[in-house]
Amino acid sequence: MSWLALGPFDSVIATIAIPNNYGGHLHVTRTGPSGVEAAVRGYGPYVIADGEDTVAIRDYEAPLGVPLTYRYWLEEGWGVDPGSEVITVPATKSDDPWLTDLVRPTNTQRVTLQALPELGYAAQTGVHWILNRRTPIFAGDVANTPTFELTFVVADEAARQRARATLGNGVPILLRTPIEQGVGNLYFAVPSWREQRVSRLALHGDRRFVVSAVQVDRPDPSLYVPIPPMTYRRLRETHDTYADVKAAYATYDALLYDYDAQVGPADVQPWPPRDV
């Protein structure tokens, strides 16, 4: 792993050198203080293309404020020793957490958290009352993951559209906060949510989102893989010829991950237009 640094959205970015003519699989994992080893999304494993000599690793889910050990290895031998690096993503000075879109990272943004007042735990139970017996027979199971209501505020129309895309794309969402805030990394699904005006006058773009949520397992890293921000349509809009593309980007990877080129939210299914 040649370097390890912070990227957009407090992500972790690294570059790994690949031996010549290697066409196998690369695995990258990270381990935090809990000792649980987690595959980095999109790299568990990553299929190396013919002639690919470096791979850029992007981890948008790195927990904040804790030491993380990244480990990587190649399959099929090749005499390459597994490597590891340790990095701590600094806990932000702001209390605002990251609302992280696992599939479309450019929807990810900081939001002002207004309320996460409680976590509600339920368990599947059976209560059986018996004639001539004062107490019931009770059968219970382990508690379920909690349900909760999350309320956050965004400041303008662009942030509002990114929030709608994140909540409405049908993919589990990650809330990232420093561990000391009592949350850490929390993955949740969204059965429903409400959008409210912060001001009673329809003159301002800030919005309040009230989200009904349930905690879920971390989605399978091989199933949900981040989509690069650059699209073919956007590329055609910003470059007239292939020569312009080659002049603007040193590598294909730099082209795909041009974050500045992504404008607006990345919806799986567009919302109905408001000007029709």
C-alpha positions in Angstrom: 0.0 0.0 0.0 2.0 3.0 -1.2 0.0 5.7 0.5 -2.9 6.2 2.8 -4.8 9.5 3.2 -8.1 11.2 3.8 -10.4 11.8 0.8 -13.8 13.4 0.1 -16.4 12.9 2.8 -13.7 11.9 5.4 -13.1 8.8 3.4 -9.9 6.8 3.3 -8.0 6.6 0.0 -5.0 4.3 -0.7 -3.1 3.1 -3.7 -1.8 -0.5 -4.0 0.8 -1.5 -6.5 0.0 -4.7 -8.5 2.7 -7.1 -9.9 3.2 -7.1 -13.6 0.7 -9.3 -15.6 -1.2 -10.2 -12.5 -4.8 -11.0 -13.3 -6.3 -12.3 -10.1 -8.1 -10.9 -7.1 -7.2 -8.2 -4.5 -8.7 -8.3 -1.0 -8.7 -5.2 1.3 -10.1 -5.3 4.9 -10.1 -3.0 7.9 -10.2 -3.8 11.6 -11.1 -1.4 14.4 -10.8 -1.6 18.2 -13.6 -4.2 18.3 -11.4 -6.7 16.5 -14.0 -7.4 13.8 -12.4 -7.5 10.4 -14.6 -5.9 7.7 -14.1 -6.1 3.9 -13.8 -2.6 2.3 -16.8 -2.1 0.1 -15.9 -3.0 -3.5 -12.7 -4.7 -2.7 -13.7 -8.0 -1.1 -12.6 -9.1 -3.6 -11.6 -6.7 -6.4 -11.0 -8.3 -9.8 -7.8 -6.9 -11.3 -7.9 -6.2 -15.0 -5.2 -7.3 -17.4 -2.4 -4.8 -17.3 -3.7 -3.0 -14.2 -0.6 -2.0 -12.2 -2.2 0.1 -9.5 -5.5 0.0 -7.7 -7.0 3.0 -6.0 -8.9 2.0 -2.8 -11.7 4.2 -1.4 -13.4 3.5 1.9 -16.3 5.8 2.5 -17.4 4.0 5.7 -14.3 4.4 7.8 -15.4 4.9 11.4 -14.4 8.3 12.9 -11.9 8.8 15.6 -10.6 5.3 16.1 -7.4 3.5 14.9 -8.1 1.3 11.9 -5.8 -1.3 10.6 -6.1 -1.9 6.8 -4.8 -5.2 5.4 -4.5 -6.3 1.8 -3.4 -9.4 0.0 -3.5 -11.0 -3.5 -4.8 -14.4 -4.3 -3.0 -17.1 -6.3 0.4 -16.6 -4.6 2.7 -14.4 -6.7 5.1 -14.1 -3.8 3.5 -10.9 -2.6 3.5 -10.6 1.1 0.3 -9.3 2.7 0.6 -5.6 3.8 -1.1 -3.5 6.4 -1.3 0.2 7.4 -2.9 1.9 10.4 -4.8 5.2 10.1 -7.2 7.1 12.3 -9.8 9.3 10.6 -9.9 12.4 12.9 -13.2 12.9 14.8 -14.5 16.2 13.4 -14.6 19.3 15.6 -18.2 19.7 14.4 -21.0 17.7 16.0 -22.6 17.3 12.6 -22.5 13.6 11.5 -22.1 12.2 8.0 -25.2 10.8 6.3 -23.5 8.3 3.9 -25.0 6.9 0.7 -23.4 3.5 0.3 -24.0 3.2 -3.5 -23.8 6.8 -4.7 -21.1 8.5 -2.6 -21.7 12.0 -4.0 -25.0 12.1 -2.2 -23.1 11.9 1.1 -23.2 15.0 3.2 -23.0 16.4 6.7 -26.4 17.1 8.2 -27.4 19.0 11.4 -28.8 16.3 13.7 -31.7 17.7 15.7 -32.8 14.5 17.5 -32.1 10.9 18.0 -33.8 10.7 21.3 -34.1 6.9 21.9 -33.6 3.4 20.6 -36.6 1.2 20.9 -35.8 -2.5 21.4 -38.5 -5.2 20.9 -38.4 -9.0 21.3 -40.6 -11.7 19.9 -42.6 -13.0 22.8 -45.5 -15.3 23.8 -47.6 -14.8 26.9 -49.9 -17.6 27.8 -52.4 -17.3 30.6 -53.5 -20.5 32.3 -56.8 -21.0 34.2 -56.4 -21.1 38.0 -52.9 -19.9 37.7 -51.9 -16.3 38.7 -48.8 -15.9 36.6 -48.5 -16.6 32.8 -46.2 -18.9 31.0 -43.8 -16.6 29.1 -41.7 -17.5 26.1 -39.2 -14.9 24.8 -36.6 -14.5 22.2 -33.5 -12.4 21.8 -34.1 -8.6 21.4 -34.3 -7.3 17.8 -32.1 -4.5 16.6 -33.6 -1.1 17.6 -36.0 1.1 15.8 -35.7 4.8 16.2 -36.6 8.2 14.8 -33.9 10.4 13.4 -34.4 14.1 12.8 -32.0 16.2 10.8 -31.9 19.5 9.0 -30.3 20.6 5.8 -29.6 24.2 4.8 -30.4 24.6 1.1 -32.0 23.2 -2.0 -28.9 21.2 -3.1 -28.6 19.5 0.3 -32.3 18.8 0.3 -32.1 17.0 -3.0 -29.1 15.0 -1.9 -31.0 14.0 1.3 -34.1 13.0 -0.7 -31.9 10.9 -3.0 -30.1 9.2 -0.1 -33.4 8.4 1.8 -35.4 7.4 -1.3 -33.0 5.2 -3.3 -34.0 2.0 -1.4 -30.5 1.3 -0.1 -29.5 1.0 3.5 -27.8 4.2 4.8 -24.9 4.7 7.1 -24.8 7.4 9.9 -21.2 8.1 10.9 -20.4 9.9 14.1 -17.5 9.7 16.5 -17.7 6.9 19.0 -17.9 9.2 21.9 -21.2 10.6 20.7 -22.7 7.2 21.5 -23.5 6.1 17.9 -20.3 5.4 15.9 -21.2 3.7 12.6 -25.0 2.9 12.5 -26.5 1.3 9.4 -30.2 1.7 9.0 -33.1 1.0 6.6 -35.9 3.6 6.1 -39.5 2.3 6.1 -40.8 5.9 5.9 -39.8 9.5 6.3 -41.3 13.0 6.4 -40.0 16.3 4.9 -40.9 19.5 6.7 -40.3 23.2 6.2 -38.2 24.7 9.0 -39.8 28.0 8.3 -43.6 28.3 8.0 -43.0 30.6 5.0 -42.2 29.0 1.7 -39.3 31.3 1.1 -36.3 29.3 2.3 -34.6 26.2 1.1 -33.8 24.6 4.5 -35.7 21.5 5.4 -36.2 19.1 8.3 -36.3 15.4 7.6 -38.0 13.1 10.2 -36.9 9.5 9.4 -38.4 6.3 10.8 -35.5 3.9 10.8 -34.5 0.4 11.9 -30.9 -0.7 12.5 -29.7 -3.4 10.0 -26.5 -5.3 9.5 -23.8 -3.8 7.4 -24.9 -4.5 3.8 -22.9 -7.1 1.9 -19.7 -5.3 0.6 -19.8 -7.3 -2.6 -23.5 -6.6 -3.2 -23.7 -2.9 -2.7 -20.7 -1.3 -4.4 -20.1 2.5 -4.8 -20.8 3.9 -8.2 -18.2 6.4 -9.5 -19.4 10.0 -9.7 -18.6 10.7 -13.4 -21.2 9.7 -15.9 -20.9 9.4 -19.7 -23.5 12.1 -20.1 -21.6 14.5 -17.9 -18.4 13.7 -19.8 -20.0 14.5 -23.1 -21.3 17.8 -21.7 -17.9 18.9 -20.5 -15.6 17.6 -23.2 -16.0 18.0 -27.0 -13.4 15.4 -28.1 -11.5 12.4 -26.8 -8.3 14.6 -27.0 -9.9 17.0 -24.5 -10.6 14.0 -22.2 -7.0 12.8 -22.4 -5.8 16.3 -21.7 -8.0 16.7 -18.6 -7.4 13.3 -16.9 -4.1 11.5 -16.3 -5.8 8.1 -15.7 -9.1 6.4 -16.2 -9.5 6.3 -12.4 -9.1 10.0 -12.2 -11.8 10.4 -14.8 -14.3 8.2 -13.0 -13.7 9.8 -9.6 -13.9 13.5 -10.7 -16.1 14.6 -7.8 -16.4 18.1 -9.0 -18.0 16.9 -12.2 -21.0 15.5 -10.4 -23.8 18.1 -10.2 -27.0 17.5 -8.4 -28.3 14.4 -6.6 -27.7 10.9 -8.0 -31.2 9.4 -7.9 -31.9 5.7 -8.7 -35.3 6.8 -10.0 -35.9 10.5 -10.7 -38.6 12.3 -8.8 -41.5 13.8 -10.8 -40.4 17.2 -12.3 -41.8 20.4 -10.8 -41.9 22.4 -14.0 -44.3 20.2 -16.1 
